[in-house]
Amino acid sequence: MEFKSKASLPFMLFGALAGAGSGLLSASLDSSLPALLLFLLLFLLAYRLTPIFLRLPPSQFPEGWSPVRALKLGFWSFLACWLLVWILVYNLVL
């Protein structure tokens, strides 16, 4: 498996977790702000934990590991999973 694919898997996992939490928060509260804060918190957590899940120190990543690199590799997969799961959970709860 390519490095880009491996690096996006933890982002997808955390995106799905954030989507489930966001869907529950949005359905139970009148505001979506806590859901968006959960999105940001879990994205930062995914950024920090991806090297641990891949069992590589950040210095051994191709092109290094930085916040900009994490945005390039994982943001879209995180966003897609988050949005899909958020919509599903929100509609199931309502």
PDB file of N, CA, C and O in Angstrom:
ATOM      1  N   MET A   1       0.842  -1.167   0.000  1.00  0.00           N
ATOM      2  CA  MET A   1       0.000   0.000   0.000  1.00  0.00           C
ATOM      3  C   MET A   1       0.895   1.240   0.000  1.00  0.00           C
ATOM      4  O   MET A   1       1.919   1.276   0.683  1.00  0.00           O
ATOM      5  N   GLU A   2       0.510   2.227  -0.750  1.00  0.00           N
ATOM      6  CA  GLU A   2       1.269   3.477  -0.824  1.00  0.00           C
ATOM      7  C   GLU A   2       1.245   4.215   0.514  1.00  0.00           C
ATOM      8  O   GLU A   2       0.346   4.029   1.334  1.00  0.00           O
ATOM      9  N   PHE A   3       2.251   5.049   0.704  1.00  0.00           N
ATOM     10  CA  PHE A   3       2.327   5.815   1.947  1.00  0.00           C
ATOM     11  C   PHE A   3       1.138   6.760   2.082  1.00  0.00           C
ATOM     12  O   PHE A   3       0.601   6.921   3.178  1.00  0.00           O
ATOM     13  N   LYS A   4       0.721   7.384   0.988  1.00  0.00           N
ATOM     14  CA  LYS A   4      -0.407   8.318   1.063  1.00  0.00           C
ATOM     15  C   LYS A   4      -1.679   7.606   1.519  1.00  0.00           C
ATOM     16  O   LYS A   4      -2.458   8.154   2.299  1.00  0.00           O
ATOM     17  N   SER A   5      -1.881   6.397   1.035  1.00  0.00           N
ATOM     18  CA  SER A   5      -3.058   5.629   1.447  1.00  0.00           C
ATOM     19  C   SER A   5      -2.970   5.227   2.907  1.00  0.00           C
ATOM     20  O   SER A   5      -3.961   5.303   3.633  1.00  0.00           O
ATOM     21  N   LYS A   6      -1.801   4.804   3.339  1.00  0.00           N
ATOM     22  CA  LYS A   6      -1.625   4.432   4.740  1.00  0.00           C
ATOM     23  C   LYS A   6      -1.818   5.634   5.655  1.00  0.00           C
ATOM     24  O   LYS A   6      -2.421   5.517   6.722  1.00  0.00           O
ATOM     25  N   ALA A   7      -1.312   6.776   5.244  1.00  0.00           N
ATOM     26  CA  ALA A   7      -1.405   7.973   6.083  1.00  0.00           C
ATOM     27  C   ALA A   7      -2.833   8.499   6.160  1.00  0.00           C
ATOM     28  O   ALA A   7      -3.186   9.156   7.139  1.00  0.00           O
ATOM     29  N   SER A   8      -3.658   8.230   5.164  1.00  0.00           N
ATOM     30  CA  SER A   8      -5.030   8.739   5.197  1.00  0.00           C
ATOM     31  C   SER A   8      -5.960   7.856   6.037  1.00  0.00           C
ATOM     32  O   SER A   8      -7.031   8.314   6.434  1.00  0.00           O
ATOM     33  N   LEU A   9      -5.582   6.615   6.316  1.00  0.00           N
ATOM     34  CA  LEU A   9      -6.456   5.728   7.089  1.00  0.00           C
ATOM     35  C   LEU A   9      -6.736   6.228   8.509  1.00  0.00           C
ATOM     36  O   LEU A   9      -7.897   6.221   8.918  1.00  0.00           O
ATOM     37  N   PRO A  10      -5.729   6.664   9.285  1.00  0.00           N
ATOM     38  CA  PRO A  10      -6.068   7.214  10.611  1.00  0.00           C
ATOM     39  C   PRO A  10      -6.948   8.462  10.525  1.00  0.00           C
ATOM     40  O   PRO A  10      -7.796   8.683  11.389  1.00  0.00           O
ATOM     41  N   PHE A  11      -6.750   9.271   9.493  1.00  0.00           N
ATOM     42  CA  PHE A  11      -7.599  10.454   9.328  1.00  0.00           C
ATOM     43  C   PHE A  11      -9.039  10.040   9.043  1.00  0.00           C
ATOM     44  O   PHE A  11      -9.976  10.679   9.521  1.00  0.00           O
ATOM     45  N   MET A  12      -9.217   8.975   8.266  1.00  0.00           N
ATOM     46  CA  MET A  12     -10.565   8.488   7.989  1.00  0.00           C
ATOM     47  C   MET A  12     -11.227   7.946   9.256  1.00  0.00           C
ATOM     48  O   MET A  12     -12.412   8.183   9.493  1.00  0.00           O
ATOM     49  N   LEU A  13     -10.467   7.226  10.060  1.00  0.00           N
ATOM     50  CA  LEU A  13     -10.994   6.687  11.312  1.00  0.00           C
ATOM     51  C   LEU A  13     -11.437   7.811  12.241  1.00  0.00           C
ATOM     52  O   LEU A  13     -12.547   7.783  12.773  1.00  0.00           O
ATOM     53  N   PHE A  14     -10.571   8.794  12.433  1.00  0.00           N
ATOM     54  CA  PHE A  14     -10.927   9.905  13.308  1.00  0.00           C
ATOM     55  C   PHE A  14     -12.035  10.758  12.699  1.00  0.00           C
ATOM     56  O   PHE A  14     -12.828  11.344  13.436  1.00  0.00           O
ATOM     57  N   GLY A  15     -12.108  10.839  11.386  1.00  0.00           N
ATOM     58  CA  GLY A  15     -13.203  11.555  10.737  1.00  0.00           C
ATOM     59  C   GLY A  15     -14.538  10.886  10.997  1.00  0.00           C
ATOM     60  O   GLY A  15     -15.543  11.558  11.230  1.00  0.00           O
ATOM     61  N   ALA A  16     -14.549   9.556  10.957  1.00  0.00           N
ATOM     62  CA  ALA A  16     -15.787   8.825  11.248  1.00  0.00           C
ATOM     63  C   ALA A  16     -16.192   9.007  12.716  1.00  0.00           C
ATOM     64  O   ALA A  16     -17.372   9.186  13.016  1.00  0.00           O
ATOM     65  N   LEU A  17     -15.225   8.961  13.620  1.00  0.00           N
ATOM     66  CA  LEU A  17     -15.533   9.196  15.041  1.00  0.00           C
ATOM     67  C   LEU A  17     -16.051  10.614  15.268  1.00  0.00           C
ATOM     68  O   LEU A  17     -17.003  10.821  16.021  1.00  0.00           O
ATOM     69  N   ALA A  18     -15.427  11.578  14.619  1.00  0.00           N
ATOM     70  CA  ALA A  18     -15.878  12.964  14.746  1.00  0.00           C
ATOM     71  C   ALA A  18     -17.266  13.136  14.150  1.00  0.00           C
ATOM     72  O   ALA A  18     -18.077  13.894  14.682  1.00  0.00           O
ATOM     73  N   GLY A  19     -17.550  12.446  13.055  1.00  0.00           N
ATOM     74  CA  GLY A  19     -18.871  12.528  12.441  1.00  0.00           C
ATOM     75  C   GLY A  19     -19.959  11.960  13.334  1.00  0.00           C
ATOM     76  O   GLY A  19     -21.048  12.525  13.433  1.00  0.00           O
ATOM     77  N   ALA A  20     -19.661  10.828  13.990  1.00  0.00           N
ATOM     78  CA  ALA A  20     -20.646  10.244  14.905  1.00  0.00           C
ATOM     79  C   ALA A  20     -20.898  11.178  16.085  1.00  0.00           C
ATOM     80  O   ALA A  20     -22.045  11.406  16.469  1.00  0.00           O
ATOM     81  N   GLY A  21     -19.830  11.711  16.652  1.00  0.00           N
ATOM     82  CA  GLY A  21     -19.991  12.645  17.763  1.00  0.00           C
ATOM     83  C   GLY A  21     -20.694  13.928  17.346  1.00  0.00           C
ATOM     84  O   GLY A  21     -21.532  14.451  18.080  1.00  0.00           O
ATOM     85  N   SER A  22     -20.355  14.426  16.179  1.00  0.00           N
ATOM     86  CA  SER A  22     -20.979  15.661  15.686  1.00  0.00           C
ATOM     87  C   SER A  22     -22.458  15.454  15.397  1.00  0.00           C
ATOM     88  O   SER A  22     -23.278  16.332  15.666  1.00  0.00           O
ATOM     89  N   GLY A  23     -22.796  14.295  14.851  1.00  0.00           N
ATOM     90  CA  GLY A  23     -24.202  14.008  14.575  1.00  0.00           C
ATOM     91  C   GLY A  23     -25.021  13.944  15.849  1.00  0.00           C
ATOM     92  O   GLY A  23     -26.136  14.462  15.904  1.00  0.00           O
ATOM     93  N   LEU A  24     -24.469  13.308  16.873  1.00  0.00           N
ATOM     94  CA  LEU A  24     -25.176  13.237  18.153  1.00  0.00           C
ATOM     95  C   LEU A  24     -25.292  14.609  18.804  1.00  0.00           C
ATOM     96  O   LEU A  24     -26.346  14.956  19.337  1.00  0.00           O
ATOM     97  N   LEU A  25     -24.209  15.396  18.765  1.00  0.00           N
ATOM     98  CA  LEU A  25     -24.248  16.736  19.358  1.00  0.00           C
ATOM     99  C   LEU A  25     -25.219  17.647  18.613  1.00  0.00           C
ATOM    100  O   LEU A  25     -25.967  18.399  19.237  1.00  0.00           O
ATOM    101  N   SER A  26     -25.211  17.582  17.298  1.00  0.00           N
ATOM    102  CA  SER A  26     -26.089  18.454  16.514  1.00  0.00           C
ATOM    103  C   SER A  26     -27.554  18.094  16.706  1.00  0.00           C
ATOM    104  O   SER A  26     -28.416  18.974  16.708  1.00  0.00           O
ATOM    105  N   ALA A  27     -27.840  16.812  16.866  1.00  0.00           N
ATOM    106  CA  ALA A  27     -29.230  16.398  17.051  1.00  0.00           C
ATOM    107  C   ALA A  27     -29.749  16.752  18.441  1.00  0.00           C
ATOM    108  O   ALA A  27     -30.937  17.023  18.613  1.00  0.00           O
ATOM    109  N   SER A  28     -28.862  16.751  19.428  1.00  0.00           N
ATOM    110  CA  SER A  28     -29.318  17.006  20.792  1.00  0.00           C
ATOM    111  C   SER A  28     -29.244  18.482  21.190  1.00  0.00           C
ATOM    112  O   SER A  28     -29.929  18.893  22.126  1.00  0.00           O
ATOM    113  N   LEU A  29     -28.438  19.277  20.510  1.00  0.00           N
ATOM    114  CA  LEU A  29     -28.299  20.699  20.838  1.00  0.00           C
ATOM    115  C   LEU A  29     -28.861  21.551  19.711  1.00  0.00           C
ATOM    116  O   LEU A  29     -29.021  21.072  18.589  1.00  0.00           O
ATOM    117  N   ASP A  30     -29.160  22.806  20.005  1.00  0.00           N
ATOM    118  CA  ASP A  30     -29.657  23.718  18.979  1.00  0.00           C
ATOM    119  C   ASP A  30     -28.533  24.325  18.153  1.00  0.00           C
ATOM    120  O   ASP A  30     -28.792  24.895  17.094  1.00  0.00           O
ATOM    121  N   SER A  31     -27.305  24.216  18.608  1.00  0.00           N
ATOM    122  CA  SER A  31     -26.168  24.841  17.944  1.00  0.00           C
ATOM    123  C   SER A  31     -25.251  23.785  17.333  1.00  0.00           C
ATOM    124  O   SER A  31     -25.126  22.680  17.860  1.00  0.00           O
ATOM    125  N   SER A  32     -24.621  24.129  16.235  1.00  0.00           N
ATOM    126  CA  SER A  32     -23.652  23.234  15.597  1.00  0.00           C
ATOM    127  C   SER A  32     -22.219  23.562  16.008  1.00  0.00           C
ATOM    128  O   SER A  32     -21.285  22.886  15.576  1.00  0.00           O
ATOM    129  N   LEU A  33     -22.038  24.563  16.815  1.00  0.00           N
ATOM    130  CA  LEU A  33     -20.694  24.962  17.221  1.00  0.00           C
ATOM    131  C   LEU A  33     -19.944  23.851  17.970  1.00  0.00           C
ATOM    132  O   LEU A  33     -18.767  23.635  17.682  1.00  0.00           O
ATOM    133  N   PRO A  34     -20.562  23.144  18.906  1.00  0.00           N
ATOM    134  CA  PRO A  34     -19.826  22.044  19.556  1.00  0.00           C
ATOM    135  C   PRO A  34     -19.410  20.953  18.571  1.00  0.00           C
ATOM    136  O   PRO A  34     -18.361  20.333  18.742  1.00  0.00           O
ATOM    137  N   ALA A  35     -20.213  20.718  17.554  1.00  0.00           N
ATOM    138  CA  ALA A  35     -19.870  19.720  16.545  1.00  0.00           C
ATOM    139  C   ALA A  35     -18.644  20.155  15.746  1.00  0.00           C
ATOM    140  O   ALA A  35     -17.784  19.333  15.429  1.00  0.00           O
ATOM    141  N   LEU A  36     -18.564  21.412  15.429  1.00  0.00           N
ATOM    142  CA  LEU A  36     -17.409  21.913  14.686  1.00  0.00           C
ATOM    143  C   LEU A  36     -16.153  21.928  15.550  1.00  0.00           C
ATOM    144  O   LEU A  36     -15.051  21.691  15.054  1.00  0.00           O
ATOM    145  N   LEU A  37     -16.317  22.204  16.829  1.00  0.00           N
ATOM    146  CA  LEU A  37     -15.173  22.146  17.740  1.00  0.00           C
ATOM    147  C   LEU A  37     -14.672  20.709  17.882  1.00  0.00           C
ATOM    148  O   LEU A  37     -13.466  20.475  17.971  1.00  0.00           O
ATOM    149  N   LEU A  38     -15.589  19.758  17.903  1.00  0.00           N
ATOM    150  CA  LEU A  38     -15.204  18.351  17.943  1.00  0.00           C
ATOM    151  C   LEU A  38     -14.454  17.972  16.668  1.00  0.00           C
ATOM    152  O   LEU A  38     -13.490  17.208  16.714  1.00  0.00           O
ATOM    153  N   PHE A  39     -14.897  18.508  15.529  1.00  0.00           N
ATOM    154  CA  PHE A  39     -14.214  18.292  14.254  1.00  0.00           C
ATOM    155  C   PHE A  39     -12.758  18.745  14.350  1.00  0.00           C
ATOM    156  O   PHE A  39     -11.848  17.995  13.996  1.00  0.00           O
ATOM    157  N   LEU A  40     -12.540  19.954  14.822  1.00  0.00           N
ATOM    158  CA  LEU A  40     -11.182  20.494  14.925  1.00  0.00           C
ATOM    159  C   LEU A  40     -10.327  19.713  15.925  1.00  0.00           C
ATOM    160  O   LEU A  40      -9.157  19.432  15.666  1.00  0.00           O
ATOM    161  N   LEU A  41     -10.913  19.374  17.049  1.00  0.00           N
ATOM    162  CA  LEU A  41     -10.179  18.644  18.077  1.00  0.00           C
ATOM    163  C   LEU A  41      -9.727  17.272  17.566  1.00  0.00           C
ATOM    164  O   LEU A  41      -8.575  16.887  17.764  1.00  0.00           O
ATOM    165  N   LEU A  42     -10.611  16.549  16.922  1.00  0.00           N
ATOM    166  CA  LEU A  42     -10.248  15.219  16.438  1.00  0.00           C
ATOM    167  C   LEU A  42      -9.331  15.277  15.218  1.00  0.00           C
ATOM    168  O   LEU A  42      -8.552  14.351  14.996  1.00  0.00           O
ATOM    169  N   PHE A  43      -9.407  16.335  14.431  1.00  0.00           N
ATOM    170  CA  PHE A  43      -8.439  16.474  13.337  1.00  0.00           C
ATOM    171  C   PHE A  43      -7.037  16.694  13.896  1.00  0.00           C
ATOM    172  O   PHE A  43      -6.071  16.109  13.407  1.00  0.00           O
ATOM    173  N   LEU A  44      -6.929  17.532  14.914  1.00  0.00           N
ATOM    174  CA  LEU A  44      -5.620  17.743  15.547  1.00  0.00           C
ATOM    175  C   LEU A  44      -5.116  16.466  16.212  1.00  0.00           C
ATOM    176  O   LEU A  44      -3.919  16.181  16.191  1.00  0.00           O
ATOM    177  N   LEU A  45      -6.020  15.710  16.795  1.00  0.00           N
ATOM    178  CA  LEU A  45      -5.642  14.436  17.399  1.00  0.00           C
ATOM    179  C   LEU A  45      -5.166  13.449  16.333  1.00  0.00           C
ATOM    180  O   LEU A  45      -4.200  12.718  16.548  1.00  0.00           O
ATOM    181  N   ALA A  46      -5.835  13.429  15.203  1.00  0.00           N
ATOM    182  CA  ALA A  46      -5.410  12.559  14.098  1.00  0.00           C
ATOM    183  C   ALA A  46      -4.029  12.969  13.592  1.00  0.00           C
ATOM    184  O   ALA A  46      -3.199  12.117  13.276  1.00  0.00           O
ATOM    185  N   TYR A  47      -3.790  14.268  13.518  1.00  0.00           N
ATOM    186  CA  TYR A  47      -2.480  14.758  13.087  1.00  0.00           C
ATOM    187  C   TYR A  47      -1.386  14.282  14.033  1.00  0.00           C
ATOM    188  O   TYR A  47      -0.313  13.871  13.591  1.00  0.00           O
ATOM    189  N   ARG A  48      -1.659  14.338  15.335  1.00  0.00           N
ATOM    190  CA  ARG A  48      -0.657  13.932  16.321  1.00  0.00           C
ATOM    191  C   ARG A  48      -0.470  12.413  16.383  1.00  0.00           C
ATOM    192  O   ARG A  48       0.644  11.946  16.624  1.00  0.00           O
ATOM    193  N   LEU A  49      -1.524  11.643  16.173  1.00  0.00           N
ATOM    194  CA  LEU A  49      -1.456  10.200  16.358  1.00  0.00           C
ATOM    195  C   LEU A  49      -1.141   9.402  15.095  1.00  0.00           C
ATOM    196  O   LEU A  49      -0.856   8.208  15.184  1.00  0.00           O
ATOM    197  N   THR A  50      -1.184  10.029  13.931  1.00  0.00           N
ATOM    198  CA  THR A  50      -0.889   9.302  12.695  1.00  0.00           C
ATOM    199  C   THR A  50       0.506   8.686  12.696  1.00  0.00           C
ATOM    200  O   THR A  50       0.632   7.528  12.298  1.00  0.00           O
ATOM    201  N   PRO A  51       1.562   9.383  13.117  1.00  0.00           N
ATOM    202  CA  PRO A  51       2.874   8.723  13.175  1.00  0.00           C
ATOM    203  C   PRO A  51       2.900   7.520  14.120  1.00  0.00           C
ATOM    204  O   PRO A  51       3.614   6.549  13.870  1.00  0.00           O
ATOM    205  N   ILE A  52       2.133   7.583  15.188  1.00  0.00           N
ATOM    206  CA  ILE A  52       2.096   6.463  16.128  1.00  0.00           C
ATOM    207  C   ILE A  52       1.376   5.272  15.508  1.00  0.00           C
ATOM    208  O   ILE A  52       1.821   4.133  15.650  1.00  0.00           O
ATOM    209  N   PHE A  53       0.251   5.533  14.814  1.00  0.00           N
ATOM    210  CA  PHE A  53      -0.472   4.443  14.158  1.00  0.00           C
ATOM    211  C   PHE A  53       0.355   3.794  13.059  1.00  0.00           C
ATOM    212  O   PHE A  53       0.277   2.583  12.853  1.00  0.00           O
ATOM    213  N   LEU A  54       1.141   4.589  12.356  1.00  0.00           N
ATOM    214  CA  LEU A  54       1.963   4.052  11.267  1.00  0.00           C
ATOM    215  C   LEU A  54       3.278   3.469  11.768  1.00  0.00           C
ATOM    216  O   LEU A  54       4.024   2.859  11.003  1.00  0.00           O
ATOM    217  N   ARG A  55       3.560   3.658  13.062  1.00  0.00           N
ATOM    218  CA  ARG A  55       4.784   3.158  13.695  1.00  0.00           C
ATOM    219  C   ARG A  55       6.040   3.675  13.007  1.00  0.00           C
ATOM    220  O   ARG A  55       7.006   2.941  12.800  1.00  0.00           O
ATOM    221  N   LEU A  56       6.003   4.943  12.664  1.00  0.00           N
ATOM    222  CA  LEU A  56       7.149   5.619  12.059  1.00  0.00           C
ATOM    223  C   LEU A  56       7.395   6.918  12.806  1.00  0.00           C
ATOM    224  O   LEU A  56       6.448   7.639  13.122  1.00  0.00           O
ATOM    225  N   PRO A  57       8.643   7.225  13.091  1.00  0.00           N
ATOM    226  CA  PRO A  57       8.903   8.566  13.628  1.00  0.00           C
ATOM    227  C   PRO A  57       8.673   9.597  12.519  1.00  0.00           C
ATOM    228  O   PRO A  57       8.911   9.305  11.347  1.00  0.00           O
ATOM    229  N   PRO A  58       8.219  10.782  12.873  1.00  0.00           N
ATOM    230  CA  PRO A  58       7.940  11.793  11.852  1.00  0.00           C
ATOM    231  C   PRO A  58       9.125  12.105  10.948  1.00  0.00           C
ATOM    232  O   PRO A  58       8.931  12.549   9.817  1.00  0.00           O
ATOM    233  N   SER A  59      10.337  11.885  11.417  1.00  0.00           N
ATOM    234  CA  SER A  59      11.509  12.174  10.578  1.00  0.00           C
ATOM    235  C   SER A  59      11.650  11.183   9.419  1.00  0.00           C
ATOM    236  O   SER A  59      12.329  11.493   8.440  1.00  0.00           O
ATOM    237  N   GLN A  60      11.032  10.008   9.500  1.00  0.00           N
ATOM    238  CA  GLN A  60      11.142   9.010   8.446  1.00  0.00           C
ATOM    239  C   GLN A  60      10.021   9.106   7.413  1.00  0.00           C
ATOM    240  O   GLN A  60      10.000   8.331   6.457  1.00  0.00           O
ATOM    241  N   PHE A  61       9.105  10.030   7.587  1.00  0.00           N
ATOM    242  CA  PHE A  61       8.033  10.200   6.608  1.00  0.00           C
ATOM    243  C   PHE A  61       8.605  10.805   5.332  1.00  0.00           C
ATOM    244  O   PHE A  61       9.480  11.668   5.406  1.00  0.00           O
ATOM    245  N   PRO A  62       8.135  10.376   4.170  1.00  0.00           N
ATOM    246  CA  PRO A  62       8.572  11.047   2.944  1.00  0.00           C
ATOM    247  C   PRO A  62       8.148  12.519   2.994  1.00  0.00           C
ATOM    248  O   PRO A  62       6.991  12.825   3.284  1.00  0.00           O
ATOM    249  N   GLU A  63       9.050  13.391   2.722  1.00  0.00           N
ATOM    250  CA  GLU A  63       8.827  14.844   2.743  1.00  0.00           C
ATOM    251  C   GLU A  63       8.560  15.373   4.147  1.00  0.00           C
ATOM    252  O   GLU A  63       8.100  16.506   4.288  1.00  0.00           O
ATOM    253  N   GLY A  64       8.833  14.591   5.191  1.00  0.00           N
ATOM    254  CA  GLY A  64       8.653  15.049   6.565  1.00  0.00           C
ATOM    255  C   GLY A  64       7.204  15.032   6.999  1.00  0.00           C
ATOM    256  O   GLY A  64       6.321  14.634   6.240  1.00  0.00           O
ATOM    257  N   TRP A  65       6.964  15.466   8.221  1.00  0.00           N
ATOM    258  CA  TRP A  65       5.610  15.499   8.773  1.00  0.00           C
ATOM    259  C   TRP A  65       5.399  16.846   9.434  1.00  0.00           C
ATOM    260  O   TRP A  65       6.035  17.162  10.439  1.00  0.00           O
ATOM    261  N   SER A  66       4.513  17.628   8.874  1.00  0.00           N
ATOM    262  CA  SER A  66       4.226  18.965   9.386  1.00  0.00           C
ATOM    263  C   SER A  66       2.718  19.198   9.282  1.00  0.00           C
ATOM    264  O   SER A  66       2.018  18.418   8.636  1.00  0.00           O
ATOM    265  N   PRO A  67       2.213  20.257   9.907  1.00  0.00           N
ATOM    266  CA  PRO A  67       0.782  20.539   9.766  1.00  0.00           C
ATOM    267  C   PRO A  67       0.343  20.731   8.318  1.00  0.00           C
ATOM    268  O   PRO A  67      -0.751  20.312   7.941  1.00  0.00           O
ATOM    269  N   VAL A  68       1.181  21.355   7.512  1.00  0.00           N
ATOM    270  CA  VAL A  68       0.833  21.543   6.096  1.00  0.00           C
ATOM    271  C   VAL A  68       0.773  20.200   5.377  1.00  0.00           C
ATOM    272  O   VAL A  68      -0.123  19.965   4.565  1.00  0.00           O
ATOM    273  N   ARG A  69       1.716  19.331   5.672  1.00  0.00           N
ATOM    274  CA  ARG A  69       1.733  17.989   5.073  1.00  0.00           C
ATOM    275  C   ARG A  69       0.499  17.192   5.505  1.00  0.00           C
ATOM    276  O   ARG A  69      -0.090  16.469   4.700  1.00  0.00           O
ATOM    277  N   ALA A  70       0.113  17.326   6.769  1.00  0.00           N
ATOM    278  CA  ALA A  70      -1.081  16.634   7.260  1.00  0.00           C
ATOM    279  C   ALA A  70      -2.335  17.154   6.558  1.00  0.00           C
ATOM    280  O   ALA A  70      -3.233  16.379   6.232  1.00  0.00           O
ATOM    281  N   LEU A  71      -2.394  18.455   6.329  1.00  0.00           N
ATOM    282  CA  LEU A  71      -3.537  19.008   5.598  1.00  0.00           C
ATOM    283  C   LEU A  71      -3.602  18.455   4.177  1.00  0.00           C
ATOM    284  O   LEU A  71      -4.683  18.144   3.677  1.00  0.00           O
ATOM    285  N   LYS A  72      -2.455  18.335   3.535  1.00  0.00           N
ATOM    286  CA  LYS A  72      -2.425  17.815   2.167  1.00  0.00           C
ATOM    287  C   LYS A  72      -2.810  16.339   2.114  1.00  0.00           C
ATOM    288  O   LYS A  72      -3.525  15.916   1.205  1.00  0.00           O
ATOM    289  N   LEU A  73      -2.344  15.563   3.072  1.00  0.00           N
ATOM    290  CA  LEU A  73      -2.584  14.118   3.032  1.00  0.00           C
ATOM    291  C   LEU A  73      -3.922  13.701   3.610  1.00  0.00           C
ATOM    292  O   LEU A  73      -4.576  12.815   3.061  1.00  0.00           O
ATOM    293  N   GLY A  74      -4.347  14.316   4.703  1.00  0.00           N
ATOM    294  CA  GLY A  74      -5.474  13.766   5.411  1.00  0.00           C
ATOM    295  C   GLY A  74      -6.735  14.579   5.486  1.00  0.00           C
ATOM    296  O   GLY A  74      -7.770  14.055   5.900  1.00  0.00           O
ATOM    297  N   PHE A  75      -6.696  15.847   5.101  1.00  0.00           N
ATOM    298  CA  PHE A  75      -7.870  16.687   5.329  1.00  0.00           C
ATOM    299  C   PHE A  75      -9.080  16.222   4.537  1.00  0.00           C
ATOM    300  O   PHE A  75     -10.176  16.135   5.089  1.00  0.00           O
ATOM    301  N   TRP A  76      -8.908  15.923   3.266  1.00  0.00           N
ATOM    302  CA  TRP A  76     -10.068  15.581   2.440  1.00  0.00           C
ATOM    303  C   TRP A  76     -10.678  14.245   2.829  1.00  0.00           C
ATOM    304  O   TRP A  76     -11.898  14.091   2.794  1.00  0.00           O
ATOM    305  N   SER A  77      -9.855  13.286   3.195  1.00  0.00           N
ATOM    306  CA  SER A  77     -10.406  12.006   3.651  1.00  0.00           C
ATOM    307  C   SER A  77     -11.103  12.179   4.999  1.00  0.00           C
ATOM    308  O   SER A  77     -12.155  11.584   5.233  1.00  0.00           O
ATOM    309  N   PHE A  78     -10.522  12.992   5.887  1.00  0.00           N
ATOM    310  CA  PHE A  78     -11.155  13.287   7.177  1.00  0.00           C
ATOM    311  C   PHE A  78     -12.495  13.981   6.950  1.00  0.00           C
ATOM    312  O   PHE A  78     -13.502  13.601   7.549  1.00  0.00           O
ATOM    313  N   LEU A  79     -12.509  14.982   6.101  1.00  0.00           N
ATOM    314  CA  LEU A  79     -13.727  15.749   5.837  1.00  0.00           C
ATOM    315  C   LEU A  79     -14.819  14.875   5.224  1.00  0.00           C
ATOM    316  O   LEU A  79     -15.981  14.969   5.618  1.00  0.00           O
ATOM    317  N   ALA A  80     -14.454  14.030   4.265  1.00  0.00           N
ATOM    318  CA  ALA A  80     -15.449  13.175   3.607  1.00  0.00           C
ATOM    319  C   ALA A  80     -16.072  12.195   4.599  1.00  0.00           C
ATOM    320  O   ALA A  80     -17.292  12.037   4.625  1.00  0.00           O
ATOM    321  N   CYS A  81     -15.255  11.541   5.406  1.00  0.00           N
ATOM    322  CA  CYS A  81     -15.790  10.598   6.402  1.00  0.00           C
ATOM    323  C   CYS A  81     -16.619  11.316   7.453  1.00  0.00           C
ATOM    324  O   CYS A  81     -17.685  10.842   7.846  1.00  0.00           O
ATOM    325  N   TRP A  82     -16.126  12.457   7.903  1.00  0.00           N
ATOM    326  CA  TRP A  82     -16.857  13.231   8.907  1.00  0.00           C
ATOM    327  C   TRP A  82     -18.233  13.631   8.389  1.00  0.00           C
ATOM    328  O   TRP A  82     -19.235  13.448   9.080  1.00  0.00           O
ATOM    329  N   LEU A  83     -18.285  14.168   7.192  1.00  0.00           N
ATOM    330  CA  LEU A  83     -19.549  14.642   6.638  1.00  0.00           C
ATOM    331  C   LEU A  83     -20.520  13.495   6.401  1.00  0.00           C
ATOM    332  O   LEU A  83     -21.703  13.610   6.723  1.00  0.00           O
ATOM    333  N   LEU A  84     -20.040  12.403   5.848  1.00  0.00           N
ATOM    334  CA  LEU A  84     -20.898  11.247   5.575  1.00  0.00           C
ATOM    335  C   LEU A  84     -21.490  10.688   6.870  1.00  0.00           C
ATOM    336  O   LEU A  84     -22.699  10.466   6.953  1.00  0.00           O
ATOM    337  N   VAL A  85     -20.657  10.462   7.867  1.00  0.00           N
ATOM    338  CA  VAL A  85     -21.137   9.884   9.128  1.00  0.00           C
ATOM    339  C   VAL A  85     -21.999  10.884   9.883  1.00  0.00           C
ATOM    340  O   VAL A  85     -22.973  10.491  10.524  1.00  0.00           O
ATOM    341  N   TRP A  86     -21.664  12.167   9.822  1.00  0.00           N
ATOM    342  CA  TRP A  86     -22.476  13.183  10.491  1.00  0.00           C
ATOM    343  C   TRP A  86     -23.902  13.155   9.931  1.00  0.00           C
ATOM    344  O   TRP A  86     -24.865  13.142  10.697  1.00  0.00           O
ATOM    345  N   ILE A  87     -24.042  13.144   8.624  1.00  0.00           N
ATOM    346  CA  ILE A  87     -25.364  13.147   8.002  1.00  0.00           C
ATOM    347  C   ILE A  87     -26.130  11.882   8.380  1.00  0.00           C
ATOM    348  O   ILE A  87     -27.312  11.951   8.716  1.00  0.00           O
ATOM    349  N   LEU A  88     -25.462  10.725   8.328  1.00  0.00           N
ATOM    350  CA  LEU A  88     -26.136   9.475   8.670  1.00  0.00           C
ATOM    351  C   LEU A  88     -26.598   9.450  10.127  1.00  0.00           C
ATOM    352  O   LEU A  88     -27.748   9.113  10.405  1.00  0.00           O
ATOM    353  N   VAL A  89     -25.719   9.800  11.047  1.00  0.00           N
ATOM    354  CA  VAL A  89     -26.066   9.760  12.474  1.00  0.00           C
ATOM    355  C   VAL A  89     -27.130  10.802  12.787  1.00  0.00           C
ATOM    356  O   VAL A  89     -28.074  10.520  13.525  1.00  0.00           O
ATOM    357  N   TYR A  90     -26.990  11.986  12.243  1.00  0.00           N
ATOM    358  CA  TYR A  90     -27.982  13.040  12.495  1.00  0.00           C
ATOM    359  C   TYR A  90     -29.380  12.621  12.051  1.00  0.00           C
ATOM    360  O   TYR A  90     -30.357  12.845  12.765  1.00  0.00           O
ATOM    361  N   ASN A  91     -29.469  12.011  10.870  1.00  0.00           N
ATOM    362  CA  ASN A  91     -30.777  11.576  10.367  1.00  0.00           C
ATOM    363  C   ASN A  91     -31.311  10.367  11.132  1.00  0.00           C
ATOM    364  O   ASN A  91     -32.525  10.231  11.288  1.00  0.00           O
ATOM    365  N   LEU A  92     -30.450   9.507  11.602  1.00  0.00           N
ATOM    366  CA  LEU A  92     -30.915   8.367  12.389  1.00  0.00           C
ATOM    367  C   LEU A  92     -31.415   8.798  13.765  1.00  0.00           C
ATOM    368  O   LEU A  92     -32.378   8.233  14.284  1.00  0.00           O
ATOM    369  N   VAL A  93     -30.762   9.795  14.352  1.00  0.00           N
ATOM    370  CA  VAL A  93     -31.174  10.255  15.681  1.00  0.00           C
ATOM    371  C   VAL A  93     -32.488  11.025  15.608  1.00  0.00           C
ATOM    372  O   VAL A  93     -33.334  10.893  16.493  1.00  0.00           O
ATOM    373  N   LEU A  94     -32.665  11.819  14.569  1.00  0.00           N
ATOM    374  CA  LEU A  94     -33.914  12.574  14.436  1.00  0.00           C
ATOM    375  C   LEU A  94     -34.970  11.636  13.963  1.00  0.00           C
ATOM    376  O   LEU A  94     -36.117  12.042  13.775  1.00  0.00           O
TER     377      LEU A  94
END
